[in-house]
Amino acid sequence: MRQFSKALLAVMTAGSYVACAPTEFKQEPVTSCVGPTCVTIDKDKPIKQKIRANGGLVDILIVNDNSGSMSFEQNKMAERFSSFIQALDLRFIDYRIGIITTDIQNNNSNSVRYNPARAINQNGSLQNGKLITFGNSQAFITNNTANKEALFATAISRGAPSLETGVCEAFLKANSNANTSSSVYQQGLRDSCPSGDERGIYAANLFVNDNPSSFIRPNAHLAIVFLADEDVSSSLYYQSPSYKLVSEDLPQTLVNNVYQKYPSKGLSVHSIIVRPGTLIGGKTPIVAADEISRVIGNSNQIDSAKSPANLFNEGDYSCLGQQSNQINAGLPTAVKGSYGYLYALATRMTNGVEGDICASDYGSQLYNIGFNIAERTREVTLFCASPKDLKVTYSPSASLTYTISGTKLTFSADLPPGTEATLEYFCSPQ
């Protein structure tokens, strides 16, 4: 019993000594999260945050004019598609690429726009914003698709299984001196050609509404690229009441449609067209598009003041002539090019790339479009406000400065594609 008491006394004495010794109280580290990423914040250890300037997610819709006269341009697009892919891959983009045509179905046999489903448009499969199926039986290609350049070349140049552009051009050339008003010619034209009433913006609107094959990802940037040698409806919309524009033909409708269905989505529209000139009188693209929409009023009278020719300075006249001399030049059956007014306005509304359809090589402008459509990295959310001893390094090196406001760090310019920024700093646990 006495031994136990001595032991107890020794423990109590030792405990008293420890309690009286100087003690350092250490605050437990805390966990903080930014988005899906969490870090443990310890005031004695720096936080290391890495940001890579990937291209992000981008869904790319090619709207391909598949009417007669377009085979040359489609082939150029096919030949230089690798430049487009290169620009995307350099920016580490997770992309999808799909193709639709400018062909819109019209089943009213009394309308000049009569354009039913029939063999030449694969019984409607190439109409109304439907995705063209690639040779691998998929509705779109991705950055992981094998042999994607060859698959795209076949699809855009209208190779097997669809040859509608080539069939149409062969018919037009074989009937260069035909009576275009005869029922025989009109039936032959219908059997051999998709619609010559090219309505690419309408098709894009239908595509956005339907989102076939769930092509459009809610969190992805949407890029639309128009390839056309003529304007919407071959510019007949400001020449004939029969080709009056409807809401779905207008660029402002397309832009609003995308933002209404996908409020947080980024959108850019690009075009390879016969480029019109600058807008007259400092008009904005939206104002010009609104005026054009009223060129044919409710009374079906043409208001020439709202014609694009009175809203734009003259554009690339040489290219316009080149496009108008490809098939049956000077004959009643000639296919004439036109300035891509509405496509240009859609491009200018979204700060896209306005390309030249008469360029001898599409490589550079496809590269520019590919570079333009990538998502950009400019801003980073930090794990705390007012970080201490912040150090930023870049790999590969980049000459960028930055500012901090609260938890937001903003670089002086977009991080170059493929660049990784490493942020090291201290936060005080709360």
C-alpha positions as CSV (number, residue, x, y, z in Angstrom):
1,M,0.0,0.0,0.0
2,R,2.8,2.4,0.8
3,Q,4.5,1.5,-2.4
4,F,1.4,2.4,-4.4
5,S,1.2,5.7,-2.6
6,K,4.8,6.5,-3.5
7,A,4.1,5.6,-7.2
8,L,1.0,7.8,-7.3
9,L,2.9,10.6,-5.7
10,A,5.6,10.4,-8.4
11,V,3.1,10.5,-11.2
12,M,1.3,13.5,-9.7
13,T,4.5,15.3,-9.2
14,A,5.6,14.7,-12.8
15,G,2.2,15.8,-14.0
16,S,2.5,19.0,-12.0
17,Y,5.9,19.7,-13.5
18,V,4.6,19.2,-17.1
19,A,1.6,21.4,-16.6
20,C,3.8,24.2,-15.4
21,A,6.3,24.0,-18.3
22,P,6.0,26.4,-21.3
23,T,3.4,25.1,-23.8
24,E,3.1,25.9,-27.6
25,F,-0.5,25.5,-28.8
26,K,-0.7,24.6,-32.5
27,Q,-3.8,25.3,-34.5
28,E,-5.1,22.3,-36.4
29,P,-4.9,22.6,-40.2
30,V,-8.2,23.3,-42.0
31,T,-9.6,22.0,-45.3
32,S,-10.7,24.5,-48.0
33,C,-12.2,23.7,-51.4
34,V,-12.2,25.6,-54.7
35,G,-14.6,24.0,-57.2
36,P,-14.0,20.2,-57.1
37,T,-10.5,20.7,-55.7
38,C,-9.7,20.7,-51.9
39,V,-6.4,21.5,-50.1
40,T,-5.3,21.3,-46.5
41,I,-4.4,24.8,-45.3
42,D,-1.5,24.8,-42.8
43,K,0.1,28.1,-42.0
44,D,3.5,26.4,-41.9
45,K,3.2,24.9,-45.4
46,P,2.7,26.6,-48.7
47,I,-0.3,25.8,-50.9
48,K,0.7,24.7,-54.4
49,Q,-2.0,25.3,-57.0
50,K,-1.5,24.3,-60.7
51,I,-3.5,25.7,-63.6
52,R,-3.1,24.3,-67.1
53,A,-4.3,26.3,-70.1
54,N,-6.2,23.6,-71.8
55,G,-8.6,24.5,-74.5
56,G,-11.5,23.2,-72.5
57,L,-14.6,21.6,-74.0
58,V,-15.7,22.9,-77.5
59,D,-18.5,21.6,-79.7
60,I,-17.9,22.6,-83.3
61,L,-20.8,22.6,-85.8
62,I,-19.8,22.9,-89.5
63,V,-22.7,24.2,-91.6
64,N,-21.9,23.0,-95.2
65,D,-23.5,24.6,-98.2
66,N,-24.2,21.4,-100.2
67,S,-25.7,23.0,-103.3
68,G,-24.3,22.9,-106.8
69,S,-21.0,24.9,-107.2
70,M,-19.6,24.0,-103.8
71,S,-17.5,21.0,-104.6
72,F,-14.3,23.0,-105.2
73,E,-14.6,24.7,-101.8
74,Q,-15.6,21.5,-100.0
75,N,-12.5,19.8,-101.4
76,K,-10.3,22.7,-100.2
77,M,-11.9,22.4,-96.8
78,A,-11.2,18.6,-96.8
79,E,-7.6,19.0,-97.9
80,R,-6.7,21.5,-95.1
81,F,-8.8,20.1,-92.3
82,S,-5.6,18.9,-90.7
83,S,-4.7,22.6,-90.1
84,F,-7.9,23.0,-88.2
85,I,-7.2,19.9,-86.1
86,Q,-3.7,21.0,-85.4
87,A,-4.8,24.3,-84.0
88,L,-7.3,22.5,-81.7
89,D,-4.8,19.9,-80.6
90,L,-2.2,22.5,-79.8
91,R,-4.7,24.1,-77.3
92,F,-5.4,20.7,-75.7
93,I,-9.1,21.0,-76.6
94,D,-11.7,18.3,-75.9
95,Y,-13.7,18.7,-79.0
96,R,-16.6,17.3,-81.0
97,I,-17.1,18.1,-84.7
98,G,-20.3,17.6,-86.6
99,I,-21.6,18.6,-90.0
100,I,-25.0,19.7,-91.2
101,T,-26.1,21.1,-94.5
102,T,-27.9,24.3,-95.5
103,D,-30.9,22.3,-96.9
104,I,-34.3,23.1,-95.4
105,Q,-37.3,20.9,-96.2
106,N,-40.5,22.5,-97.6
107,N,-43.4,20.3,-98.5
108,N,-45.6,23.0,-100.0
109,S,-45.8,22.2,-103.7
110,N,-47.2,25.6,-104.5
111,S,-44.2,27.4,-103.0
112,V,-41.1,28.4,-105.0
113,R,-39.3,27.0,-102.0
114,Y,-40.8,23.5,-102.5
115,N,-38.1,21.1,-101.4
116,P,-39.4,17.8,-100.2
117,A,-37.4,14.8,-98.9
118,R,-36.2,12.7,-101.9
119,A,-33.3,10.5,-102.9
120,I,-30.8,13.3,-103.6
121,N,-31.0,14.5,-100.0
122,Q,-31.1,10.9,-98.6
123,N,-34.8,11.1,-98.2
124,G,-34.5,14.0,-95.7
125,S,-31.4,12.8,-93.8
126,L,-29.4,15.7,-95.2
127,Q,-32.1,18.3,-94.3
128,N,-33.3,20.4,-91.4
129,G,-30.1,20.5,-89.4
130,K,-29.6,16.7,-89.1
131,L,-26.0,15.6,-88.5
132,I,-24.2,13.9,-91.4
133,T,-23.1,10.4,-90.4
134,F,-19.4,9.8,-90.7
135,G,-17.8,6.8,-92.3
136,N,-17.4,5.2,-88.8
137,S,-21.2,5.3,-88.4
138,Q,-20.8,8.0,-85.8
139,A,-22.7,11.3,-85.7
140,F,-19.6,13.3,-84.9
141,I,-15.9,13.0,-84.5
142,T,-13.8,13.8,-81.4
143,N,-10.2,14.4,-80.5
144,N,-10.0,10.7,-79.8
145,T,-11.5,9.5,-83.1
146,A,-9.1,7.4,-85.1
147,N,-8.5,8.5,-88.7
148,K,-10.6,11.7,-88.1
149,E,-9.0,13.7,-91.0
150,A,-10.0,11.1,-93.6
151,L,-13.5,10.7,-92.1
152,F,-14.0,14.5,-92.2
153,A,-12.7,14.7,-95.8
154,T,-15.2,12.2,-97.0
155,A,-18.1,13.8,-95.2
156,I,-17.4,17.4,-96.1
157,S,-16.5,16.8,-99.8
158,R,-19.7,14.8,-100.2
159,G,-18.1,11.5,-101.0
160,A,-19.7,8.2,-100.4
161,P,-22.4,7.5,-99.4
162,S,-23.7,10.9,-100.5
163,L,-22.7,12.5,-103.8
164,E,-25.4,15.2,-104.1
165,T,-23.1,18.2,-104.8
166,G,-21.3,16.4,-107.6
167,V,-24.5,15.0,-109.1
168,C,-26.0,18.5,-109.1
169,E,-23.0,20.1,-110.8
170,A,-23.0,17.4,-113.4
171,F,-26.6,18.1,-114.2
172,L,-26.2,21.8,-114.4
173,K,-23.2,21.5,-116.8
174,A,-25.0,18.9,-119.0
175,N,-28.1,21.2,-119.2
176,S,-26.3,24.5,-119.6
177,N,-28.6,25.7,-122.4
178,A,-31.8,24.3,-121.2
179,N,-35.1,26.2,-120.8
180,T,-35.0,26.7,-117.1
181,S,-38.7,27.3,-116.8
182,S,-39.7,24.0,-118.5
183,S,-41.2,21.3,-116.3
184,V,-38.6,18.8,-117.6
185,Y,-35.7,20.9,-116.5
186,Q,-37.4,21.7,-113.1
187,Q,-38.0,18.0,-112.5
188,G,-34.5,17.2,-113.4
189,L,-33.2,19.9,-111.1
190,R,-35.3,18.6,-108.3
191,D,-34.1,15.0,-108.9
192,S,-30.4,16.0,-109.2
193,C,-29.9,18.9,-106.8
194,P,-30.4,19.6,-103.1
195,S,-32.1,23.0,-102.4
196,G,-30.5,26.0,-104.1
197,D,-32.3,28.1,-101.4
198,E,-29.4,27.8,-98.9
199,R,-30.6,28.5,-95.4
200,G,-27.7,27.8,-93.2
201,I,-28.7,29.9,-90.2
202,Y,-32.2,28.3,-90.2
203,A,-30.5,24.9,-90.2
204,A,-28.3,25.9,-87.3
205,N,-31.3,27.1,-85.4
206,L,-33.1,23.8,-85.9
207,F,-29.9,22.0,-84.8
208,V,-29.6,24.0,-81.6
209,N,-33.3,23.3,-80.8
210,D,-33.1,19.6,-81.4
211,N,-29.5,18.9,-80.2
212,P,-29.3,15.6,-82.0
213,S,-27.3,12.8,-80.4
214,S,-26.8,15.2,-77.4
215,F,-24.0,16.8,-79.5
216,I,-24.1,20.1,-77.6
217,R,-22.6,19.7,-74.1
218,P,-24.1,22.2,-71.5
219,N,-20.6,23.1,-70.2
220,A,-18.9,23.3,-73.6
221,H,-18.2,26.3,-75.8
222,L,-20.3,26.2,-79.0
223,A,-18.5,27.2,-82.3
224,I,-20.5,27.3,-85.5
225,V,-18.6,27.5,-88.8
226,F,-20.5,28.4,-92.0
227,L,-19.0,27.4,-95.4
228,A,-21.0,28.9,-98.2
229,D,-20.4,30.7,-101.5
230,E,-23.8,32.5,-101.4
231,D,-25.7,34.3,-98.8
232,V,-28.9,33.0,-97.1
233,S,-31.4,32.1,-99.9
234,S,-28.8,33.1,-102.5
235,S,-29.6,36.8,-101.6
236,L,-33.0,36.4,-103.1
237,Y,-34.5,37.5,-99.8
238,Y,-34.0,41.2,-100.8
239,Q,-35.1,40.6,-104.4
240,S,-38.3,38.6,-104.2
241,P,-41.2,38.5,-101.6
242,S,-41.3,34.7,-102.3
243,Y,-38.0,34.4,-100.5
244,K,-38.9,36.6,-97.5
245,L,-36.8,36.0,-94.4
246,V,-38.3,34.4,-91.4
247,S,-37.1,34.7,-87.8
248,E,-35.0,31.4,-88.1
249,D,-33.0,32.9,-91.0
250,L,-31.7,35.7,-88.9
251,P,-28.3,35.8,-87.1
252,Q,-29.7,37.6,-84.0
253,T,-32.2,34.7,-83.6
254,L,-29.4,32.1,-83.7
255,V,-27.4,34.0,-81.1
256,N,-30.4,34.6,-78.8
257,N,-31.5,31.0,-79.3
258,V,-28.2,29.6,-78.1
259,Y,-28.1,31.9,-75.0
260,Q,-31.7,31.2,-74.1
261,K,-31.2,27.4,-74.2
262,Y,-27.7,27.5,-72.7
263,P,-27.5,30.6,-70.5
264,S,-23.9,30.0,-69.4
265,K,-22.5,28.8,-72.7
266,G,-19.9,30.6,-74.8
267,L,-20.7,31.0,-78.5
268,S,-18.6,32.0,-81.5
269,V,-19.7,32.0,-85.1
270,H,-17.2,31.8,-87.9
271,S,-17.6,31.9,-91.7
272,I,-15.8,31.1,-94.9
273,I,-17.7,33.2,-97.4
274,V,-17.6,35.9,-100.1
275,R,-16.7,38.6,-97.7
276,P,-18.8,41.8,-97.7
277,G,-17.4,45.2,-96.8
278,T,-17.7,47.2,-93.6
279,L,-21.0,48.5,-92.4
280,I,-21.9,52.0,-93.4
281,G,-22.5,54.8,-91.0
282,G,-21.2,53.1,-87.9
283,K,-24.1,50.6,-87.7
284,T,-23.6,47.6,-85.4
285,P,-24.2,44.1,-86.7
286,I,-27.4,43.8,-84.7
287,V,-28.8,47.0,-86.1
288,A,-27.9,46.0,-89.6
289,A,-29.5,42.6,-89.2
290,D,-32.7,44.1,-87.8
291,E,-32.9,46.4,-90.9
292,I,-32.3,43.5,-93.3
293,S,-35.0,41.5,-91.6
294,R,-37.5,44.2,-92.7
295,V,-36.3,44.6,-96.3
296,I,-39.6,42.9,-97.3
297,G,-42.3,44.3,-95.1
298,N,-45.7,43.0,-94.2
299,S,-47.1,44.4,-97.4
300,N,-44.6,42.2,-99.3
301,Q,-43.1,45.4,-100.7
302,I,-39.3,45.6,-101.0
303,D,-37.7,48.5,-99.1
304,S,-34.5,49.0,-101.0
305,A,-33.1,51.2,-98.2
306,K,-32.9,48.1,-96.0
307,S,-31.2,46.0,-98.7
308,P,-27.7,44.9,-97.6
309,A,-26.2,46.7,-100.6
310,N,-27.2,49.9,-98.9
311,L,-25.9,48.9,-95.5
312,F,-22.5,47.6,-96.4
313,N,-19.6,49.0,-98.3
314,E,-18.6,46.9,-101.3
315,G,-16.8,43.7,-100.4
316,D,-14.5,41.4,-102.1
317,Y,-15.7,42.0,-105.7
318,S,-13.0,39.9,-107.3
319,C,-14.1,36.8,-105.2
320,L,-17.7,37.5,-106.0
321,G,-16.9,37.4,-109.7
322,Q,-14.9,34.2,-109.3
323,Q,-17.7,32.5,-107.6
324,S,-20.2,33.6,-110.3
325,N,-18.1,32.1,-113.1
326,Q,-17.6,28.6,-111.9
327,I,-20.6,26.9,-113.6
328,N,-22.3,28.0,-116.8
329,A,-21.0,31.6,-116.7
330,G,-23.2,34.0,-118.7
331,L,-26.0,31.5,-119.3
332,P,-29.5,31.3,-117.8
333,T,-28.4,28.2,-115.9
334,A,-25.4,29.9,-114.3
335,V,-24.8,29.6,-110.6
336,K,-24.0,33.0,-109.2
337,G,-22.1,33.7,-105.9
338,S,-23.2,36.5,-103.5
339,Y,-21.8,38.3,-100.6
340,G,-22.4,36.4,-97.3
341,Y,-24.1,39.3,-95.6
342,L,-26.1,37.4,-92.9
343,Y,-23.3,34.9,-92.2
344,A,-20.9,37.9,-91.8
345,L,-23.2,39.6,-89.4
346,A,-23.5,36.4,-87.3
347,T,-19.7,36.3,-87.2
348,R,-19.3,39.9,-86.3
349,M,-21.9,39.6,-83.5
350,T,-19.7,37.0,-81.8
351,N,-16.2,38.3,-82.7
352,G,-15.5,35.2,-84.8
353,V,-13.2,34.7,-87.8
354,E,-14.5,35.9,-91.2
355,G,-12.7,33.8,-93.8
356,D,-12.3,34.1,-97.6
357,I,-13.9,31.3,-99.6
358,C,-11.8,32.3,-102.6
359,A,-8.5,31.7,-100.8
360,S,-6.3,29.3,-102.7
361,D,-5.5,27.4,-99.5
362,Y,-7.8,27.2,-96.5
363,G,-5.0,26.1,-94.2
364,S,-4.2,29.4,-92.5
365,Q,-7.8,30.5,-92.0
366,L,-8.9,27.1,-90.7
367,Y,-5.9,27.3,-88.3
368,N,-7.1,30.8,-87.2
369,I,-10.6,29.6,-86.6
370,G,-9.3,26.6,-84.7
371,F,-7.1,28.9,-82.5
372,N,-10.0,31.4,-82.0
373,I,-12.6,28.9,-80.8
374,A,-10.6,27.5,-77.8
375,E,-11.7,28.5,-74.4
376,R,-9.3,30.8,-72.6
377,T,-7.8,30.7,-69.1
378,R,-7.5,34.2,-67.7
379,E,-8.7,34.0,-64.1
380,V,-8.0,31.7,-61.2
381,T,-9.9,31.3,-57.9
382,L,-7.4,31.1,-55.0
383,F,-8.1,29.2,-51.7
384,C,-8.0,32.3,-49.7
385,A,-8.0,36.1,-50.0
386,S,-4.8,38.1,-49.6
387,P,-2.4,35.2,-50.0
388,K,1.0,35.6,-48.4
389,D,4.3,35.3,-50.3
390,L,2.7,34.5,-53.6
391,K,5.0,33.1,-56.2
392,V,3.9,32.3,-59.8
393,T,6.0,30.3,-62.2
394,Y,5.1,29.2,-65.8
395,S,6.1,26.1,-67.8
396,P,7.0,26.9,-70.5
397,S,8.0,30.4,-69.4
398,A,5.5,33.2,-70.1
399,S,5.8,37.0,-69.7
400,L,2.6,37.6,-67.7
401,T,1.7,39.8,-64.8
402,Y,-1.3,39.5,-62.6
403,T,-3.6,41.3,-60.2
404,I,-5.5,40.0,-57.1
405,S,-9.0,41.0,-55.9
406,G,-10.3,39.0,-53.0
407,T,-9.8,35.3,-54.0
408,K,-9.6,36.1,-57.7
409,L,-6.2,36.2,-59.5
410,T,-6.4,37.7,-63.0
411,F,-3.5,37.3,-65.5
412,S,-2.6,40.2,-67.7
413,A,-3.5,38.0,-70.8
414,D,-4.8,34.6,-71.5
415,L,-2.4,31.8,-70.6
416,P,-0.8,30.5,-73.8
417,P,-2.1,27.1,-74.9
418,G,-0.4,24.3,-73.2
419,T,1.1,26.5,-70.5
420,E,1.0,25.4,-66.9
421,A,1.0,28.1,-64.1
422,T,2.1,27.0,-60.6
423,L,0.9,29.2,-57.8
424,E,2.6,28.9,-54.4
425,Y,1.4,30.9,-51.4
426,F,0.5,30.8,-47.7
427,C,-3.0,31.0,-46.2
428,S,-3.8,31.5,-42.5
429,P,-6.3,28.9,-41.3
430,Q,-9.5,30.5,-40.0
